Amino acid sequence: MNARFVIRNAFFAARRFTDLADLNAQAEHWCRGQAADRRCPEDRTMTVRQALTQEQPLLLPLPENPYPV
């Protein structure tokens, strides 16, 4: 199951929001809660939160200067 499918069906399905700030707040709450607590697709023995905790020390730090978009 790909991330786009999960987001479309588990997050956006029947969700109501008043504005972009409300949608962003709901998305952050969902990402830090329900989405992080689901089983990791690559290793069903751990949650997404546990996989991130394991991988975080291996990730490169973000650059100090923000990338202009």
All heavy atoms as a GROMACS GRO file, in nm:
protein
  561
    1MET      N    1   0.086  -0.118   0.000
    1MET     CA    2   0.000   0.000   0.000
    1MET      C    3   0.090   0.124   0.000
    1MET      O    4   0.176   0.139   0.084
    1MET     CB    5  -0.088  -0.004   0.124
    1MET     CG    6  -0.190   0.104   0.127
    1MET     SD    7  -0.305   0.100   0.267
    1MET     CE    8  -0.322  -0.068   0.310
    2ASN      N    9   0.069   0.212  -0.096
    2ASN     CA   10   0.156   0.330  -0.103
    2ASN      C   11   0.103   0.444  -0.018
    2ASN      O   12  -0.013   0.447   0.023
    2ASN     CB   13   0.180   0.372  -0.248
    2ASN     CG   14   0.058   0.432  -0.316
    2ASN    OD1   15  -0.022   0.497  -0.252
    2ASN    ND2   16   0.045   0.411  -0.444
    3ALA      N   17   0.191   0.540   0.010
    3ALA     CA   18   0.158   0.651   0.098
    3ALA      C   19   0.041   0.734   0.046
    3ALA      O   20  -0.044   0.778   0.122
    3ALA     CB   21   0.280   0.739   0.121
    4ARG      N   22   0.037   0.755  -0.084
    4ARG     CA   23  -0.070   0.835  -0.143
    4ARG      C   24  -0.206   0.771  -0.116
    4ARG      O   25  -0.302   0.838  -0.081
    4ARG     CB   26  -0.048   0.849  -0.294
    4ARG     CG   27  -0.120   0.966  -0.352
    4ARG     CD   28  -0.088   0.986  -0.498
    4ARG     NE   29   0.057   0.989  -0.518
    4ARG     CZ   30   0.114   0.969  -0.636
    4ARG    NH1   31   0.042   0.947  -0.742
    4ARG    NH2   32   0.244   0.973  -0.648
    5PHE      N   33  -0.214   0.638  -0.128
    5PHE     CA   34  -0.338   0.565  -0.102
    5PHE      C   35  -0.378   0.580   0.045
    5PHE      O   36  -0.494   0.606   0.075
    5PHE     CB   37  -0.321   0.416  -0.137
    5PHE     CG   38  -0.442   0.334  -0.107
    5PHE    CD1   39  -0.544   0.325  -0.198
    5PHE    CD2   40  -0.452   0.264   0.012
    5PHE    CE1   41  -0.657   0.249  -0.171
    5PHE    CE2   42  -0.564   0.188   0.040
    5PHE     CZ   43  -0.666   0.180  -0.052
    6VAL      N   44  -0.281   0.565   0.136
    6VAL     CA   45  -0.310   0.576   0.280
    6VAL      C   46  -0.361   0.715   0.313
    6VAL      O   47  -0.460   0.731   0.382
    6VAL     CB   48  -0.185   0.542   0.365
    6VAL    CG1   49  -0.208   0.574   0.511
    6VAL    CG2   50  -0.148   0.396   0.347
    7ILE      N   51  -0.292   0.817   0.263
    7ILE     CA   52  -0.333   0.954   0.293
    7ILE      C   53  -0.471   0.984   0.236
    7ILE      O   54  -0.557   1.039   0.305
    7ILE     CB   55  -0.229   1.055   0.241
    7ILE    CG1   56  -0.099   1.039   0.319
    7ILE    CG2   57  -0.280   1.198   0.251
    7ILE    CD1   58   0.018   1.110   0.259
    8ARG      N   59  -0.493   0.944   0.113
    8ARG     CA   60  -0.622   0.971   0.049
    8ARG      C   61  -0.736   0.901   0.121
    8ARG      O   62  -0.841   0.959   0.145
    8ARG     CB   63  -0.618   0.928  -0.098
    8ARG     CG   64  -0.746   0.965  -0.173
    8ARG     CD   65  -0.745   0.923  -0.318
    8ARG     NE   66  -0.632   0.980  -0.388
    8ARG     CZ   67  -0.548   0.910  -0.464
    8ARG    NH1   68  -0.562   0.781  -0.478
    8ARG    NH2   69  -0.448   0.970  -0.524
    9ASN      N   70  -0.716   0.775   0.158
    9ASN     CA   71  -0.826   0.696   0.215
    9ASN      C   72  -0.834   0.701   0.368
    9ASN      O   73  -0.942   0.689   0.423
    9ASN     CB   74  -0.815   0.552   0.168
    9ASN     CG   75  -0.841   0.542   0.020
    9ASN    OD1   76  -0.946   0.581  -0.028
    9ASN    ND2   77  -0.743   0.495  -0.054
   10ALA      N   78  -0.722   0.717   0.436
   10ALA     CA   79  -0.725   0.718   0.582
   10ALA      C   80  -0.732   0.859   0.640
   10ALA      O   81  -0.785   0.879   0.748
   10ALA     CB   82  -0.603   0.645   0.638
   11PHE      N   83  -0.678   0.956   0.569
   11PHE     CA   84  -0.680   1.092   0.623
   11PHE      C   85  -0.789   1.178   0.560
   11PHE      O   86  -0.873   1.235   0.629
   11PHE     CB   87  -0.544   1.161   0.606
   11PHE     CG   88  -0.546   1.304   0.652
   11PHE    CD1   89  -0.554   1.335   0.787
   11PHE    CD2   90  -0.543   1.408   0.561
   11PHE    CE1   91  -0.559   1.466   0.830
   11PHE    CE2   92  -0.547   1.539   0.604
   11PHE     CZ   93  -0.555   1.569   0.737
   12PHE      N   94  -0.792   1.188   0.429
   12PHE     CA   95  -0.885   1.280   0.363
   12PHE      C   96  -1.030   1.231   0.359
   12PHE      O   97  -1.121   1.312   0.348
   12PHE     CB   98  -0.839   1.311   0.221
   12PHE     CG   99  -0.734   1.419   0.215
   12PHE    CD1  100  -0.605   1.388   0.175
   12PHE    CD2  101  -0.763   1.548   0.251
   12PHE    CE1  102  -0.508   1.487   0.169
   12PHE    CE2  103  -0.666   1.647   0.246
   12PHE     CZ  104  -0.538   1.616   0.205
   13ALA      N  105  -1.053   1.102   0.367
   13ALA     CA  106  -1.188   1.047   0.353
   13ALA      C  107  -1.284   1.112   0.453
   13ALA      O  108  -1.267   1.100   0.574
   13ALA     CB  109  -1.185   0.897   0.372
   14ALA      N  110  -1.382   1.183   0.402
   14ALA     CA  111  -1.489   1.247   0.480
   14ALA      C  112  -1.440   1.347   0.585
   14ALA      O  113  -1.511   1.377   0.679
   14ALA     CB  114  -1.578   1.140   0.545
   15ARG      N  115  -1.319   1.398   0.568
   15ARG     CA  116  -1.265   1.495   0.664
   15ARG      C  117  -1.316   1.635   0.629
   15ARG      O  118  -1.321   1.674   0.515
   15ARG     CB  119  -1.113   1.493   0.660
   15ARG     CG  120  -1.051   1.582   0.767
   15ARG     CD  121  -0.904   1.556   0.779
   15ARG     NE  122  -0.876   1.420   0.820
   15ARG     CZ  123  -0.862   1.379   0.946
   15ARG    NH1  124  -0.878   1.466   1.043
   15ARG    NH2  125  -0.834   1.254   0.973
   16ARG      N  126  -1.353   1.710   0.730
   16ARG     CA  127  -1.396   1.849   0.712
   16ARG      C  128  -1.295   1.942   0.777
   16ARG      O  129  -1.238   1.910   0.880
   16ARG     CB  130  -1.533   1.871   0.776
   16ARG     CG  131  -1.642   1.795   0.707
   16ARG     CD  132  -1.774   1.814   0.780
   16ARG     NE  133  -1.874   1.729   0.720
   16ARG     CZ  134  -1.974   1.773   0.646
   16ARG    NH1  135  -1.988   1.901   0.625
   16ARG    NH2  136  -2.060   1.688   0.594
   17PHE      N  137  -1.273   2.056   0.715
   17PHE     CA  138  -1.183   2.156   0.770
   17PHE      C  139  -1.233   2.294   0.732
   17PHE      O  140  -1.301   2.312   0.633
   17PHE     CB  141  -1.038   2.133   0.722
   17PHE     CG  142  -1.023   2.125   0.572
   17PHE    CD1  143  -0.990   2.237   0.499
   17PHE    CD2  144  -1.044   2.005   0.506
   17PHE    CE1  145  -0.976   2.230   0.361
   17PHE    CE2  146  -1.029   1.997   0.368
   17PHE     CZ  147  -0.996   2.109   0.296
   18THR      N  148  -1.199   2.392   0.815
   18THR     CA  149  -1.250   2.527   0.793
   18THR      C  150  -1.159   2.611   0.704
   18THR      O  151  -1.204   2.698   0.633
   18THR     CB  152  -1.269   2.600   0.928
   18THR    OG1  153  -1.145   2.599   0.999
   18THR    CG2  154  -1.377   2.534   1.010
   19ASP      N  155  -1.029   2.586   0.713
   19ASP     CA  156  -0.932   2.660   0.631
   19ASP      C  157  -0.802   2.579   0.625
   19ASP      O  158  -0.794   2.470   0.682
   19ASP     CB  159  -0.908   2.800   0.686
   19ASP     CG  160  -0.864   2.803   0.831
   19ASP    OD1  161  -0.813   2.700   0.882
   19ASP    OD2  162  -0.878   2.908   0.894
   20LEU      N  163  -0.703   2.632   0.558
   20LEU     CA  164  -0.577   2.561   0.540
   20LEU      C  165  -0.507   2.537   0.674
   20LEU      O  166  -0.449   2.431   0.697
   20LEU     CB  167  -0.486   2.637   0.444
   20LEU     CG  168  -0.358   2.567   0.404
   20LEU    CD1  169  -0.386   2.431   0.342
   20LEU    CD2  170  -0.278   2.654   0.309
   21ALA      N  171  -0.513   2.634   0.764
   21ALA     CA  172  -0.450   2.618   0.896
   21ALA      C  173  -0.515   2.503   0.972
   21ALA      O  174  -0.446   2.423   1.037
   21ALA     CB  175  -0.458   2.748   0.975
   22ASP      N  176  -0.646   2.492   0.965
   22ASP     CA  177  -0.718   2.382   1.030
   22ASP      C  178  -0.679   2.248   0.968
   22ASP      O  179  -0.653   2.151   1.039
   22ASP     CB  180  -0.869   2.405   1.019
   22ASP     CG  181  -0.951   2.295   1.084
   22ASP    OD1  182  -0.908   2.240   1.188
   22ASP    OD2  183  -1.059   2.262   1.030
   23LEU      N  184  -0.672   2.242   0.836
   23LEU     CA  185  -0.633   2.120   0.767
   23LEU      C  186  -0.490   2.080   0.806
   23LEU      O  187  -0.464   1.964   0.836
   23LEU     CB  188  -0.643   2.136   0.616
   23LEU     CG  189  -0.598   2.014   0.533
   23LEU    CD1  190  -0.685   1.893   0.564
   23LEU    CD2  191  -0.600   2.048   0.386
   24ASN      N  192  -0.398   2.176   0.809
   24ASN     CA  193  -0.260   2.148   0.848
   24ASN      C  194  -0.252   2.097   0.992
   24ASN      O  195  -0.175   2.006   1.022
   24ASN     CB  196  -0.171   2.270   0.830
   24ASN     CG  197  -0.138   2.294   0.685
   24ASN    OD1  198  -0.136   2.203   0.604
   24ASN    ND2  199  -0.111   2.419   0.651
   25ALA      N  200  -0.329   2.156   1.082
   25ALA     CA  201  -0.330   2.110   1.222
   25ALA      C  202  -0.383   1.968   1.232
   25ALA      O  203  -0.327   1.885   1.305
   25ALA     CB  204  -0.414   2.206   1.307
   26GLN      N  205  -0.490   1.938   1.158
   26GLN     CA  206  -0.544   1.803   1.158
   26GLN      C  207  -0.444   1.703   1.099
   26GLN      O  208  -0.428   1.592   1.150
   26GLN     CB  209  -0.674   1.797   1.077
   26GLN     CG  210  -0.791   1.865   1.143
   26GLN     CD  211  -0.916   1.848   1.061
   26GLN    OE1  212  -0.946   1.739   1.013
   26GLN    NE2  213  -0.992   1.956   1.044
   27ALA      N  214  -0.376   1.744   0.993
   27ALA     CA  215  -0.277   1.656   0.930
   27ALA      C  216  -0.161   1.627   1.025
   27ALA      O  217  -0.116   1.512   1.036
   27ALA     CB  218  -0.225   1.719   0.800
   28GLU      N  219  -0.113   1.729   1.094
   28GLU     CA  220  -0.003   1.707   1.189
   28GLU      C  221  -0.046   1.613   1.302
   28GLU      O  222   0.027   1.522   1.340
   28GLU     CB  223   0.046   1.839   1.247
   28GLU     CG  224   0.162   1.818   1.343
   28GLU     CD  225   0.226   1.947   1.391
   28GLU    OE1  226   0.179   2.056   1.355
   28GLU    OE2  227   0.323   1.936   1.466
   29HIS      N  228  -0.166   1.633   1.353
   29HIS     CA  229  -0.219   1.547   1.459
   29HIS      C  230  -0.229   1.403   1.410
   29HIS      O  231  -0.191   1.309   1.479
   29HIS     CB  232  -0.355   1.599   1.506
   29HIS     CG  233  -0.413   1.521   1.617
   29HIS    ND1  234  -0.505   1.421   1.598
   29HIS    CD2  235  -0.391   1.526   1.751
   29HIS    CE1  236  -0.538   1.368   1.713
   29HIS    NE2  237  -0.470   1.430   1.808
   30TRP      N  238  -0.279   1.384   1.288
   30TRP     CA  239  -0.292   1.250   1.229
   30TRP      C  240  -0.155   1.186   1.207
   30TRP      O  241  -0.136   1.068   1.239
   30TRP     CB  242  -0.370   1.260   1.098
   30TRP     CG  243  -0.392   1.130   1.030
   30TRP    CD1  244  -0.486   1.035   1.061
   30TRP    CD2  245  -0.320   1.079   0.918
   30TRP    NE1  246  -0.475   0.929   0.974
   30TRP    CE2  247  -0.374   0.953   0.886
   30TRP    CE3  248  -0.215   1.128   0.841
   30TRP    CZ2  249  -0.327   0.876   0.781
   30TRP    CZ3  250  -0.167   1.051   0.736
   30TRP    CH2  251  -0.223   0.927   0.706
   31CYS      N  252  -0.059   1.263   1.157
   31CYS     CA  253   0.075   1.210   1.131
   31CYS      C  254   0.145   1.168   1.260
   31CYS      O  255   0.213   1.065   1.264
   31CYS     CB  256   0.161   1.314   1.059
   31CYS     SG  257   0.118   1.336   0.886
   32ARG      N  258   0.129   1.247   1.365
   32ARG     CA  259   0.197   1.217   1.491
   32ARG      C  260   0.123   1.111   1.573
   32ARG      O  261   0.181   1.055   1.666
   32ARG     CB  262   0.213   1.344   1.574
   32ARG     CG  263   0.308   1.443   1.510
   32ARG     CD  264   0.324   1.566   1.597
   32ARG     NE  265   0.403   1.667   1.530
   32ARG     CZ  266   0.536   1.673   1.535
   32ARG    NH1  267   0.603   1.582   1.602
   32ARG    NH2  268   0.600   1.768   1.472
   33GLY      N  269  -0.001   1.084   1.539
   33GLY     CA  270  -0.080   0.986   1.614
   33GLY      C  271  -0.109   0.861   1.534
   33GLY      O  272  -0.026   0.770   1.525
   34GLN      N  273  -0.225   0.859   1.472
   34GLN     CA  274  -0.274   0.740   1.402
   34GLN      C  275  -0.178   0.690   1.294
   34GLN      O  276  -0.151   0.570   1.286
   34GLN     CB  277  -0.410   0.772   1.338
   34GLN     CG  278  -0.472   0.658   1.264
   34GLN     CD  279  -0.604   0.696   1.201
   34GLN    OE1  280  -0.660   0.802   1.230
   34GLN    NE2  281  -0.656   0.612   1.116
   35ALA      N  282  -0.123   0.777   1.213
   35ALA     CA  283  -0.033   0.733   1.105
   35ALA      C  284   0.097   0.676   1.160
   35ALA      O  285   0.150   0.578   1.108
   35ALA     CB  286  -0.005   0.847   1.009
   36ALA      N  287   0.150   0.736   1.266
   36ALA     CA  288   0.276   0.688   1.324
   36ALA      C  289   0.258   0.557   1.400
   36ALA      O  290   0.352   0.480   1.412
   36ALA     CB  291   0.334   0.794   1.417
   37ASP      N  292   0.138   0.531   1.448
   37ASP     CA  293   0.112   0.410   1.525
   37ASP      C  294   0.074   0.289   1.439
   37ASP      O  295   0.062   0.179   1.492
   37ASP     CB  296   0.002   0.436   1.628
   37ASP     CG  297   0.047   0.535   1.734
   37ASP    OD1  298   0.168   0.543   1.761
   37ASP    OD2  299  -0.039   0.604   1.791
   38ARG      N  300   0.058   0.309   1.308
   38ARG     CA  301   0.023   0.195   1.222
   38ARG      C  302   0.146   0.108   1.198
   38ARG      O  303   0.258   0.150   1.220
   38ARG     CB  304  -0.037   0.244   1.090
   38ARG     CG  305   0.057   0.319   1.002
   38ARG     CD  306  -0.013   0.377   0.879
   38ARG     NE  307   0.073   0.471   0.813
   38ARG     CZ  308   0.166   0.440   0.723
   38ARG    NH1  309   0.182   0.315   0.686
   38ARG    NH2  310   0.241   0.532   0.669
   39ARG      N  311   0.123  -0.013   1.153
   39ARG     CA  312   0.232  -0.106   1.125
   39ARG      C  313   0.314  -0.057   1.007
   39ARG      O  314   0.260  -0.004   0.909
   39ARG     CB  315   0.177  -0.246   1.094
   39ARG     CG  316   0.119  -0.312   1.214
   39ARG     CD  317   0.229  -0.376   1.298
   39ARG     NE  318   0.194  -0.369   1.438
   39ARG     CZ  319   0.282  -0.356   1.536
   39ARG    NH1  320   0.409  -0.349   1.512
   39ARG    NH2  321   0.242  -0.350   1.659
   40CYS      N  322   0.445  -0.073   1.017
   40CYS     CA  323   0.536  -0.033   0.910
   40CYS      C  324   0.517  -0.127   0.792
   40CYS      O  325   0.523  -0.249   0.808
   40CYS     CB  326   0.680  -0.039   0.961
   40CYS     SG  327   0.802   0.009   0.840
   41PRO      N  328   0.493  -0.076   0.670
   41PRO     CA  329   0.470  -0.163   0.554
   41PRO      C  330   0.588  -0.254   0.522
   41PRO      O  331   0.570  -0.366   0.480
   41PRO     CB  332   0.444  -0.066   0.439
   41PRO     CG  333   0.408   0.063   0.503
   41PRO     CD  334   0.476   0.065   0.637
   42GLU      N  335   0.711  -0.206   0.546
   42GLU     CA  336   0.829  -0.285   0.513
   42GLU      C  337   0.863  -0.388   0.620
   42GLU      O  338   0.932  -0.485   0.594
   42GLU     CB  339   0.951  -0.194   0.489
   42GLU     CG  340   0.943  -0.114   0.361
   42GLU     CD  341   0.858   0.012   0.376
   42GLU    OE1  342   0.830   0.054   0.490
   42GLU    OE2  343   0.818   0.067   0.272
   43ASP      N  344   0.821  -0.365   0.744
   43ASP     CA  345   0.850  -0.456   0.855
   43ASP      C  346   0.732  -0.455   0.950
   43ASP      O  347   0.721  -0.368   1.036
   43ASP     CB  348   0.979  -0.413   0.926
   43ASP     CG  349   1.019  -0.507   1.038
   43ASP    OD1  350   0.939  -0.596   1.075
   43ASP    OD2  351   1.131  -0.493   1.089
   44ARG      N  352   0.643  -0.549   0.934
   44ARG     CA  353   0.518  -0.553   1.010
   44ARG      C  354   0.538  -0.578   1.160
   44ARG      O  355   0.443  -0.574   1.236
   44ARG     CB  356   0.424  -0.660   0.953
   44ARG     CG  357   0.398  -0.649   0.804
   44ARG     CD  358   0.326  -0.526   0.762
   44ARG     NE  359   0.186  -0.532   0.802
   44ARG     CZ  360   0.105  -0.430   0.797
   44ARG    NH1  361   0.146  -0.314   0.753
   44ARG    NH2  362  -0.020  -0.441   0.834
   45THR      N  363   0.661  -0.604   1.202
   45THR     CA  364   0.686  -0.628   1.345
   45THR      C  365   0.700  -0.499   1.423
   45THR      O  366   0.711  -0.503   1.545
   45THR     CB  367   0.814  -0.714   1.366
   45THR    OG1  368   0.927  -0.639   1.322
   45THR    CG2  369   0.805  -0.846   1.292
   46MET      N  370   0.704  -0.385   1.354
   46MET     CA  371   0.718  -0.257   1.423
   46MET      C  372   0.623  -0.154   1.365
   46MET      O  373   0.568  -0.171   1.256
   46MET     CB  374   0.863  -0.207   1.417
   46MET     CG  375   0.910  -0.166   1.280
   46MET     SD  376   1.073  -0.092   1.286
   46MET     CE  377   1.172  -0.233   1.253
   47THR      N  378   0.604  -0.045   1.440
   47THR     CA  379   0.520   0.064   1.392
   47THR      C  380   0.604   0.160   1.310
   47THR      O  381   0.728   0.157   1.313
   47THR     CB  382   0.457   0.142   1.510
   47THR    OG1  383   0.561   0.205   1.584
   47THR    CG2  384   0.374   0.052   1.600
   48VAL      N  385   0.536   0.249   1.239
   48VAL     CA  386   0.605   0.354   1.163
   48VAL      C  387   0.686   0.441   1.258
   48VAL      O  388   0.800   0.479   1.228
   48VAL     CB  389   0.504   0.438   1.082
   48VAL    CG1  390   0.568   0.560   1.021
   48VAL    CG2  391   0.437   0.351   0.976
   49ARG      N  392   0.632   0.469   1.375
   49ARG     CA  393   0.702   0.550   1.476
   49ARG      C  394   0.833   0.481   1.518
   49ARG      O  395   0.938   0.544   1.527
   49ARG     CB  396   0.613   0.571   1.598
   49ARG     CG  397   0.672   0.658   1.706
   49ARG     CD  398   0.585   0.666   1.831
   49ARG     NE  399   0.443   0.681   1.807
   49ARG     CZ  400   0.383   0.798   1.782
   49ARG    NH1  401   0.453   0.909   1.777
   49ARG    NH2  402   0.252   0.803   1.762
   50GLN      N  403   0.829   0.350   1.541
   50GLN     CA  404   0.949   0.276   1.580
   50GLN      C  405   1.052   0.274   1.466
   50GLN      O  406   1.172   0.288   1.490
   50GLN     CB  407   0.913   0.133   1.620
   50GLN     CG  408   0.834   0.125   1.749
   50GLN     CD  409   0.772  -0.011   1.771
   50GLN    OE1  410   0.730  -0.079   1.677
   50GLN    NE2  411   0.764  -0.052   1.897
   51ALA      N  412   1.005   0.259   1.342
   51ALA     CA  413   1.096   0.260   1.227
   51ALA      C  414   1.164   0.397   1.215
   51ALA      O  415   1.285   0.403   1.190
   51ALA     CB  416   1.020   0.227   1.099
   52LEU      N  417   1.090   0.504   1.234
   52LEU     CA  418   1.149   0.638   1.227
   52LEU      C  419   1.252   0.657   1.338
   52LEU      O  420   1.360   0.711   1.314
   52LEU     CB  421   1.041   0.746   1.237
   52LEU     CG  422   1.092   0.890   1.240
   52LEU    CD1  423   1.169   0.924   1.113
   52LEU    CD2  424   0.978   0.986   1.261
   53THR      N  425   1.222   0.611   1.458
   53THR     CA  426   1.316   0.622   1.570
   53THR      C  427   1.446   0.549   1.537
   53THR      O  428   1.555   0.599   1.568
   53THR     CB  429   1.253   0.567   1.699
   53THR    OG1  430   1.136   0.642   1.728
   53THR    CG2  431   1.348   0.575   1.816
   54GLN      N  432   1.436   0.434   1.473
   54GLN     CA  433   1.555   0.358   1.435
   54GLN      C  434   1.634   0.429   1.325
   54GLN      O  435   1.757   0.428   1.326
   54GLN     CB  436   1.516   0.220   1.382
   54GLN     CG  437   1.497   0.116   1.486
   54GLN     CD  438   1.474  -0.022   1.424
   54GLN    OE1  439   1.471  -0.038   1.302
   54GLN    NE2  440   1.456  -0.120   1.509
   55GLU      N  441   1.565   0.488   1.229
   55GLU     CA  442   1.631   0.547   1.113
   55GLU      C  443   1.680   0.690   1.137
   55GLU      O  444   1.770   0.738   1.068
   55GLU     CB  445   1.537   0.545   0.993
   55GLU     CG  446   1.510   0.406   0.942
   55GLU     CD  447   1.414   0.404   0.824
   55GLU    OE1  448   1.383   0.511   0.769
   55GLU    OE2  449   1.369   0.294   0.789
   56GLN      N  450   1.620   0.760   1.233
   56GLN     CA  451   1.652   0.901   1.253
   56GLN      C  452   1.801   0.930   1.269
   56GLN      O  453   1.852   1.025   1.209
   56GLN     CB  454   1.574   0.956   1.373
   56GLN     CG  455   1.501   1.081   1.338
   56GLN     CD  456   1.393   1.116   1.436
   56GLN    OE1  457   1.377   1.053   1.539
   56GLN    NE2  458   1.318   1.219   1.404
   57PRO      N  459   1.878   0.851   1.346
   57PRO     CA  460   2.021   0.880   1.359
   57PRO      C  461   2.097   0.868   1.227
   57PRO      O  462   2.206   0.924   1.213
   57PRO     CB  463   2.071   0.776   1.459
   57PRO     CG  464   1.951   0.725   1.528
   57PRO     CD  465   1.837   0.741   1.432
   58LEU      N  466   2.040   0.798   1.129
   58LEU     CA  467   2.108   0.778   1.001
   58LEU      C  468   2.073   0.886   0.899
   58LEU      O  469   2.138   0.894   0.794
   58LEU     CB  470   2.069   0.641   0.944
   58LEU     CG  471   2.092   0.521   1.036
   58LEU    CD1  472   2.033   0.396   0.975
   58LEU    CD2  473   2.238   0.504   1.067
   59LEU      N  474   1.973   0.969   0.928
   59LEU     CA  475   1.930   1.072   0.834
   59LEU      C  476   2.025   1.191   0.836
   59LEU      O  477   2.081   1.226   0.940
   59LEU     CB  478   1.788   1.119   0.869
   59LEU     CG  479   1.679   1.013   0.863
   59LEU    CD1  480   1.547   1.072   0.912
   59LEU    CD2  481   1.664   0.959   0.723
   60LEU      N  482   2.042   1.253   0.721
   60LEU     CA  483   2.124   1.372   0.712
   60LEU      C  484   2.049   1.491   0.773
   60LEU      O  485   1.926   1.500   0.759
   60LEU     CB  486   2.157   1.404   0.566
   60LEU     CG  487   2.241   1.300   0.492
   60LEU    CD1  488   2.252   1.338   0.344
   60LEU    CD2  489   2.378   1.289   0.554
   61PRO      N  490   2.119   1.582   0.837
   61PRO     CA  491   2.051   1.699   0.892
   61PRO      C  492   2.002   1.791   0.779
   61PRO      O  493   2.061   1.793   0.671
   61PRO     CB  494   2.158   1.768   0.976
   61PRO     CG  495   2.287   1.721   0.919
   61PRO     CD  496   2.263   1.584   0.863
   62LEU      N  497   1.899   1.866   0.808
   62LEU     CA  498   1.850   1.964   0.711
   62LEU      C  499   1.951   2.077   0.699
   62LEU      O  500   2.020   2.110   0.797
   62LEU     CB  501   1.715   2.020   0.756
   62LEU     CG  502   1.598   1.922   0.756
   62LEU    CD1  503   1.475   1.988   0.819
   62LEU    CD2  504   1.567   1.877   0.615
   63PRO      N  505   1.962   2.138   0.582
   63PRO     CA  506   2.055   2.251   0.569
   63PRO      C  507   2.010   2.368   0.656
   63PRO      O  508   1.890   2.384   0.683
   63PRO     CB  509   2.048   2.286   0.421
   63PRO     CG  510   1.924   2.225   0.370
   63PRO     CD  511   1.891   2.110   0.459
   64GLU      N  512   2.105   2.447   0.700
   64GLU     CA  513   2.071   2.561   0.785
   64GLU      C  514   1.997   2.670   0.711
   64GLU      O  515   1.918   2.742   0.768
   64GLU     CB  516   2.197   2.616   0.851
   64GLU     CG  517   2.255   2.521   0.953
   64GLU     CD  518   2.366   2.583   1.033
   64GLU    OE1  519   2.371   2.707   1.046
   64GLU    OE2  520   2.449   2.506   1.084
   65ASN      N  521   2.024   2.682   0.580
   65ASN     CA  522   1.953   2.782   0.502
   65ASN      C  523   1.836   2.715   0.429
   65ASN      O  524   1.853   2.616   0.362
   65ASN     CB  525   2.047   2.850   0.401
   65ASN     CG  526   2.113   2.749   0.309
   65ASN    OD1  527   2.132   2.635   0.344
   65ASN    ND2  528   2.147   2.792   0.190
   66PRO      N  529   1.716   2.769   0.445
   66PRO     CA  530   1.600   2.707   0.381
   66PRO      C  531   1.608   2.718   0.229
   66PRO      O  532   1.658   2.816   0.174
   66PRO     CB  533   1.481   2.786   0.436
   66PRO     CG  534   1.539   2.913   0.485
   66PRO     CD  535   1.682   2.887   0.518
   67TYR      N  536   1.563   2.614   0.164
   67TYR     CA  537   1.562   2.612   0.017
   67TYR      C  538   1.445   2.696  -0.034
   67TYR      O  539   1.330   2.673   0.004
   67TYR     CB  540   1.548   2.468  -0.032
   67TYR     CG  541   1.557   2.455  -0.181
   67TYR    CD1  542   1.679   2.460  -0.245
   67TYR    CD2  543   1.442   2.437  -0.258
   67TYR    CE1  544   1.688   2.447  -0.383
   67TYR    CE2  545   1.451   2.424  -0.396
   67TYR     CZ  546   1.574   2.430  -0.457
   67TYR     OH  547   1.581   2.417  -0.592
   68PRO      N  548   1.470   2.797  -0.118
   68PRO     CA  549   1.360   2.882  -0.166
   68PRO      C  550   1.274   2.806  -0.268
   68PRO      O  551   1.326   2.748  -0.362
   68PRO     CB  552   1.432   3.000  -0.232
   68PRO     CG  553   1.567   2.946  -0.268
   68PRO     CD  554   1.599   2.839  -0.170
   69VAL      N  555   1.146   2.807  -0.244
   69VAL     CA  556   1.053   2.743  -0.338
   69VAL      C  557   0.951   2.843  -0.388
   69VAL      O  558   0.921   2.939  -0.326
   69VAL     CB  559   0.980   2.622  -0.274
   69VAL    CG1  560   1.078   2.511  -0.252
   69VAL    CG2  561   0.912   2.658  -0.148
   0.00000   0.00000   0.00000
